[in-house]
Amino acid sequence: MRFKDKTVFVTGAASGIGDVTARMFAAEGARVVLADLLEDEGVAVTQAINETGGDASFVKLDVSSETDWRHAIASAEKVFGAVHVVVSNAGISGMVPDHENVEYMDRLTSVHIRGTFLAIRHGAKAIVRAGGGSIVTVSSVAAYCGLPGLHMGYAAVKAGVLGMTRCAAGEYARSGVRVNAIVPGLLPPMRTSVVSADPAMRKKFFETVPLGGTGGREDAANAILFLASDAAAYVTGAEVLLDGGFLAYRC
């Protein structure tokens, strides 16, 4: 039980990586706060965790809203007493039909850049109050290379997530807060995926992956749990690749 007596706050927890991550933290003894805009889906995951012996609470959160963040963190501290880990996972897909769409660029920036910034800003303060802990952000291989059908803004915002992660790792280290990132490749489609959900596109992409096939959401969650755990106590500012070796040939 790596996270017994710890409280973990997970954004984008109603589906995908966030859902799996929240369940795995709960299975490891954590009290889990699931945060998402999708209230019905988030409540359903929360109930499922509690029905299997976990301890979870749901809070509705727009990650781009500072007001929402203040309320969500205060709610987590009121329910569970403290926040020790924040997983900044909420995101929207980067592979959409129009890779030059300006409105989508604004959405990408709002969710990934502003959302990650606020997660670190408010998460770090809460973790310091708790006596120390960890923040894990979620980037993408798109931060390192372009991909067919990728919105240009997605590459920019995911590179920005890594930049903020590195900066925050240095800024908060002496305060007892570690900040690391996972960097997934093409995992199972997100709820908002369009181009990357196409089977033909996925088959062609995975032909370029040395390990072949797709990784699972559990692979991402396992990396998140490691970075948040005491086993990674001397790890901060790190970027853990979860791409099956995709970037190995592109260095």
C-alpha positions as CSV (number, residue, x, y, z in Angstrom):
1,M,0.0,0.0,0.0
2,R,2.4,2.7,-1.3
3,F,-0.1,5.6,-0.7
4,K,-1.7,4.7,2.6
5,D,-2.7,7.9,4.5
6,K,-2.0,10.0,1.4
7,T,-4.5,12.1,-0.6
8,V,-4.2,12.2,-4.4
9,F,-5.9,14.8,-6.6
10,V,-6.4,13.7,-10.2
11,T,-7.7,15.9,-13.0
12,G,-9.4,14.5,-16.0
13,A,-10.4,11.6,-13.8
14,A,-13.7,10.8,-15.5
15,S,-12.2,8.8,-18.4
16,G,-9.0,7.5,-20.0
17,I,-5.7,7.7,-18.2
18,G,-7.3,9.7,-15.3
19,D,-9.9,7.1,-14.6
20,V,-7.4,4.3,-14.5
21,T,-4.9,6.3,-12.5
22,A,-7.5,7.2,-9.9
23,R,-8.5,3.5,-9.5
24,M,-4.9,2.4,-9.2
25,F,-4.1,5.0,-6.5
26,A,-7.1,3.9,-4.6
27,A,-6.0,0.3,-4.8
28,E,-2.7,1.3,-3.3
29,G,-4.4,2.8,-0.3
30,A,-4.7,6.5,-1.3
31,R,-7.7,8.7,-0.6
32,V,-8.5,10.0,-4.1
33,V,-10.1,13.2,-5.3
34,L,-11.4,12.9,-8.8
35,A,-11.8,16.2,-10.6
36,D,-13.4,16.7,-14.0
37,L,-15.9,18.7,-16.0
38,L,-17.9,15.6,-16.7
39,E,-19.9,15.3,-13.6
40,D,-22.0,12.2,-14.3
41,E,-19.0,10.2,-15.5
42,G,-16.8,11.4,-12.7
43,V,-19.3,10.5,-10.0
44,A,-19.7,7.1,-11.6
45,V,-16.0,6.4,-11.4
46,T,-15.9,7.7,-7.8
47,Q,-18.8,5.4,-6.8
48,A,-17.1,2.4,-8.4
49,I,-13.9,3.1,-6.4
50,N,-15.9,3.4,-3.1
51,E,-18.0,0.3,-3.9
52,T,-14.8,-1.7,-4.2
53,G,-13.4,-0.6,-0.8
54,G,-11.6,2.6,-1.8
55,D,-12.0,6.1,-0.5
56,A,-12.8,8.6,-3.2
57,S,-14.6,12.0,-3.6
58,F,-15.6,13.9,-6.7
59,V,-15.3,17.6,-7.4
60,K,-16.3,19.4,-10.6
61,L,-13.4,21.3,-12.1
62,D,-12.7,23.4,-15.2
63,V,-8.9,23.2,-15.1
64,S,-8.7,26.6,-16.8
65,S,-10.6,28.4,-14.0
66,E,-8.6,29.7,-11.1
67,T,-11.9,30.0,-9.1
68,D,-12.6,26.4,-9.7
69,W,-9.1,25.4,-8.6
70,R,-9.4,27.3,-5.3
71,H,-12.7,25.6,-4.6
72,A,-11.5,22.2,-5.6
73,I,-8.3,22.2,-3.5
74,A,-10.2,23.7,-0.5
75,S,-12.8,20.9,-0.9
76,A,-10.2,18.2,-1.1
77,E,-8.5,19.5,2.1
78,K,-11.9,19.8,3.9
79,V,-12.8,16.2,3.0
80,F,-9.5,14.5,3.4
81,G,-7.4,16.9,5.5
82,A,-4.6,17.5,3.0
83,V,-3.4,17.0,-0.6
84,H,-0.1,15.1,-1.0
85,V,-0.1,14.3,-4.8
86,V,-1.5,16.2,-7.7
87,V,-1.8,14.6,-11.1
88,S,-2.4,17.2,-13.9
89,N,-3.9,14.8,-16.5
90,A,-6.8,16.7,-18.0
91,G,-6.4,17.3,-21.7
92,I,-8.0,17.3,-25.1
93,S,-6.8,15.5,-28.3
94,G,-4.2,17.0,-30.6
95,M,-5.3,15.1,-33.7
96,V,-8.2,16.8,-35.3
97,P,-9.3,17.2,-38.9
98,D,-8.3,20.9,-39.1
99,H,-4.8,21.3,-37.8
100,E,-4.9,25.1,-38.4
101,N,-8.1,25.8,-36.5
102,V,-7.7,28.9,-34.4
103,E,-10.6,28.3,-32.0
104,Y,-9.1,24.8,-31.2
105,M,-5.7,26.4,-30.6
106,D,-7.3,28.6,-28.0
107,R,-8.9,25.5,-26.4
108,L,-5.6,23.7,-26.4
109,T,-3.9,26.6,-24.7
110,S,-6.6,27.0,-22.1
111,V,-6.7,23.3,-21.1
112,H,-3.0,22.3,-21.4
113,I,-1.1,25.4,-20.7
114,R,-3.4,27.4,-18.3
115,G,-4.7,24.1,-16.8
116,T,-1.2,22.8,-16.1
117,F,0.0,26.1,-14.7
118,L,-2.9,26.3,-12.3
119,A,-2.5,22.7,-11.3
120,I,1.1,23.4,-10.3
121,R,0.3,26.8,-8.8
122,H,-2.4,25.6,-6.5
123,G,-1.2,22.0,-6.2
124,A,2.2,23.0,-4.9
125,K,0.8,25.3,-2.2
126,A,-1.5,22.5,-1.0
127,I,1.4,20.0,-1.0
128,V,3.6,22.4,1.0
129,R,0.8,22.7,3.6
130,A,0.7,18.9,3.7
131,G,4.4,18.7,4.4
132,G,5.6,17.6,1.0
133,G,4.7,15.4,-1.9
134,S,4.6,15.2,-5.7
135,I,3.1,16.7,-8.8
136,V,2.9,14.7,-12.1
137,T,2.1,16.4,-15.4
138,V,1.2,14.7,-18.7
139,S,2.9,15.7,-21.9
140,S,3.2,13.9,-25.2
141,V,5.8,12.7,-27.8
142,A,4.3,15.6,-29.8
143,A,6.5,17.9,-27.6
144,Y,9.5,16.4,-29.5
145,C,8.3,15.8,-33.1
146,G,5.6,16.6,-35.5
147,L,3.0,13.9,-36.6
148,P,0.7,13.7,-39.6
149,G,-2.7,15.1,-38.7
150,L,-1.5,16.8,-35.5
151,H,-2.7,20.3,-34.7
152,M,0.3,22.6,-34.5
153,G,-0.9,24.0,-31.3
154,Y,-0.8,20.6,-29.6
155,A,2.9,20.3,-30.2
156,A,3.4,23.7,-28.7
157,V,1.3,23.2,-25.6
158,K,2.8,19.8,-24.8
159,A,6.3,21.3,-25.1
160,G,5.1,24.0,-22.8
161,V,4.0,21.4,-20.3
162,L,7.5,20.1,-20.2
163,G,8.9,23.6,-19.8
164,M,6.7,24.3,-16.9
165,T,7.5,21.0,-15.3
166,R,11.2,21.6,-15.4
167,C,10.9,25.1,-14.1
168,A,8.6,24.1,-11.3
169,A,10.8,21.2,-10.3
170,G,13.6,23.7,-9.6
171,E,11.4,26.3,-8.0
172,Y,9.6,24.0,-5.5
173,A,12.3,21.4,-4.7
174,R,13.5,23.0,-1.5
175,S,9.8,23.3,-0.4
176,G,9.5,19.5,-0.5
177,V,7.5,19.3,-3.8
178,R,8.8,17.1,-6.6
179,V,7.5,17.8,-10.1
180,N,7.9,15.3,-13.0
181,A,6.2,14.5,-16.3
182,I,5.2,11.4,-18.2
183,V,5.4,11.6,-22.0
184,P,3.0,9.1,-23.7
185,G,3.0,8.1,-27.3
186,L,-0.1,7.1,-29.1
187,L,-2.1,5.3,-26.4
188,P,-5.8,4.2,-26.7
189,P,-7.9,7.0,-28.1
190,M,-9.1,9.8,-25.8
191,R,-12.7,10.7,-25.4
192,T,-12.1,13.7,-27.7
193,S,-9.9,11.9,-30.3
194,V,-10.9,12.0,-34.0
195,V,-8.0,11.4,-36.3
196,S,-6.0,9.3,-33.8
197,A,-9.1,7.0,-33.3
198,D,-9.1,5.9,-37.0
199,P,-7.9,2.2,-37.1
200,A,-6.1,2.7,-40.4
201,M,-4.1,5.6,-39.1
202,R,-3.3,3.7,-35.9
203,K,-2.1,0.7,-37.8
204,K,0.2,2.8,-39.9
205,F,1.6,4.7,-36.9
206,F,2.3,1.5,-34.9
207,E,4.4,0.1,-37.8
208,T,7.0,2.8,-36.8
209,V,7.0,1.8,-33.1
210,P,9.9,-0.5,-32.2
211,L,8.0,-2.4,-29.5
212,G,5.0,-2.5,-31.8
213,G,1.4,-2.1,-30.9
214,T,-0.1,0.4,-28.5
215,G,0.7,0.9,-24.8
216,G,-2.2,0.8,-22.4
217,R,-3.6,3.4,-20.0
218,E,-2.3,1.2,-17.2
219,D,1.3,1.8,-18.5
220,A,0.8,5.5,-18.1
221,A,-0.8,5.1,-14.7
222,N,2.0,2.8,-13.5
223,A,4.5,5.5,-14.4
224,I,2.5,8.2,-12.6
225,L,2.3,6.1,-9.5
226,F,6.0,5.5,-9.5
227,L,6.8,9.2,-9.9
228,A,4.4,10.0,-7.1
229,S,5.8,7.3,-4.8
230,D,8.7,7.3,-2.2
231,A,10.6,5.1,-4.7
232,A,11.1,8.2,-6.7
233,A,12.1,10.4,-3.8
234,Y,15.3,11.6,-5.5
235,V,13.5,12.2,-8.9
236,T,12.4,15.6,-9.9
237,G,12.3,17.4,-13.3
238,A,12.2,14.1,-15.1
239,E,10.4,13.1,-18.3
240,V,9.4,9.5,-18.5
241,L,8.8,8.3,-22.1
242,L,6.0,5.9,-22.7
243,D,6.2,5.5,-26.4
244,G,7.4,1.9,-27.2
245,G,10.7,3.4,-28.5
246,F,9.0,5.6,-31.0
247,L,11.4,8.6,-30.3
248,A,14.5,6.4,-30.1
249,Y,14.9,6.6,-33.9
250,R,14.2,10.3,-33.9
251,C,16.8,11.7,-31.6
